């Protein structure tokens, strides 16, 4: 039992010795590693010290070089400033010498001209004196009349007249004559309207009287017209006249003290106050405009301005915040229409002149390209571009003419831009006046007449001088007139004619085609081809003229734009899908129109009615154009489906049979086309 503990203790001692030995080895290794670590730290410290030293040396060397470069740059800048000052002094001296040379040359030219004039004058006097002496001696010696050749006295005289001045005087004279003719026409042709504007008082007339006297001689003064001054009119239109009229109208009526009468009296008093204030504002505006119109016409008579100076006055008339009386507005529009007709300057103003900005920019680019490369990039000395005085003097004339041309082109471009802005204001003012007076047919008629003539001028001058008519289209004047419930057919016909003129411009047609589905304007127009109700003879004539304008509008679209126009007419005349008659197109309404125009004659069965139709040229033209439009569109659609059923197809066949049997030589083409239609529809019948 004792051997076992001894063995264990021996083993433990061996293990302990082995561990102590390993510990000593580990401690030895730790000492070795510690020594190596200290060596590495010393090497790292040495490297850091070397890097710091190198960085310090590099920084010092860089600072030194930077200071040297700064010193060199400052020296060069001072030298450059010194040289610049010397160059500027040389330039000033050179320019001073050039100026003195130019002054001397100018004085020399003036002196030469004076001496030349004196020499010519002396030569002329000498020739006259010699001729006088020779004539006197010959008469004294021979007592005979000697025919001596006359010497032109002014042959060698100095020409002192300026051709530019003569041309300016001729332009001034022609402008004065044109203005005089224009004002003379205004005082004779539209004297009533002009005197209405110059009088500064609105002549109040009823609408019925205006419609009855729309085409009378406007040189005669209206009945009841007075030539009182604006001040007198303001005095006469004061509250006393209104109170007096009220007292006269209420004479003999017993006064009531009831509550209703008191409230009514207060309301009437407030209405009278508003009317009195509005009347005073209108009279003040009309008086101011009359004074401006009178001043401009006075300047026109002296030839200081052309008829274009009337444009601001017209714009002020048309854009007043307080709406003027419709009589004053009609007078303004009629005077403007007369000025447009009889003034070439006004017509040129209404069209767009070609801009000279491209020429100006090209001239400026050419000047920049021709600039001399001897200029210093930091110093601009234009005189140093020329090496000698001769070169400078030779270039002076060319440079002066070039600068003058640039100034003329720049002024022309600015004037064109100003005219374009004023032209746009006038167009917007006209559209505003027509829209604000859309319930006054006389004002709308005169305004549309002015706009139609303006569009005619633009279309006649070609696309290069065509004004911008997009503001007219954007103002929705035409659609407002056509869709207004109380617009008369005559005014609507004018609006359709204006739209037909505008659609001759491709850009406007594209814009109208893009907006047609939103407002359904053409669908509403073709619906107006149907006339319901009993109308008088005059109303039937005006409605027929309006329907004919619609047909001619659609025909012009197809004629101007064959492929796009046919698609546009067929698509734009349809209504909305949800409408009961939205599926119907223009062919249905044209067939109904032909049925209406020929129904009485077809059902009457008398030849007298047929001859009456042939004598009614307006009605016959409407039938021919409507039938031609149906013929153009029927090639691209199913005619029976477009007519909307068998009943409408049979009615249209009856119209075709009637037209094919018309006994007249002048409408053979119409009859032949109708017979061809009958054959086509019979072949297409299922």
Secondary structure as UniProt FT lines:
FT   HELIX           2..142
FT   HELIX           153..156
FT   HELIX           163..188
FT   HELIX           191..199
FT   HELIX           207..212
FT   TURN            213..215
FT   TURN            218..219
FT   TURN            223..224
FT   HELIX           230..236
FT   HELIX           239..249
FT   TURN            250..252
FT   HELIX           259..302
FT   HELIX           307..309
FT   HELIX           310..318
FT   HELIX           326..342
FT   HELIX           344..350
FT   HELIX           357..369
FT   TURN            373..374
FT   HELIX           382..385
FT   HELIX           389..436
FT   TURN            437..439
FT   HELIX           441..460
FT   HELIX           463..465
FT   HELIX           470..474
FT   TURN            475..476
FT   HELIX           477..483
FT   TURN            485..486
FT   HELIX           489..502
FT   TURN            503..504
FT   HELIX           506..519
FT   HELIX           521..527
FT   TURN            528..529
FT   HELIX           537..560
FT   HELIX           562..572
FT   TURN            577..578
FT   TURN            580..583
FT   HELIX           586..604
FT   HELIX           607..615
FT   HELIX           617..633
FT   HELIX           634..636
FT   HELIX           639..643
FT   HELIX           646..660
FT   HELIX           665..667
FT   HELIX           668..684
//
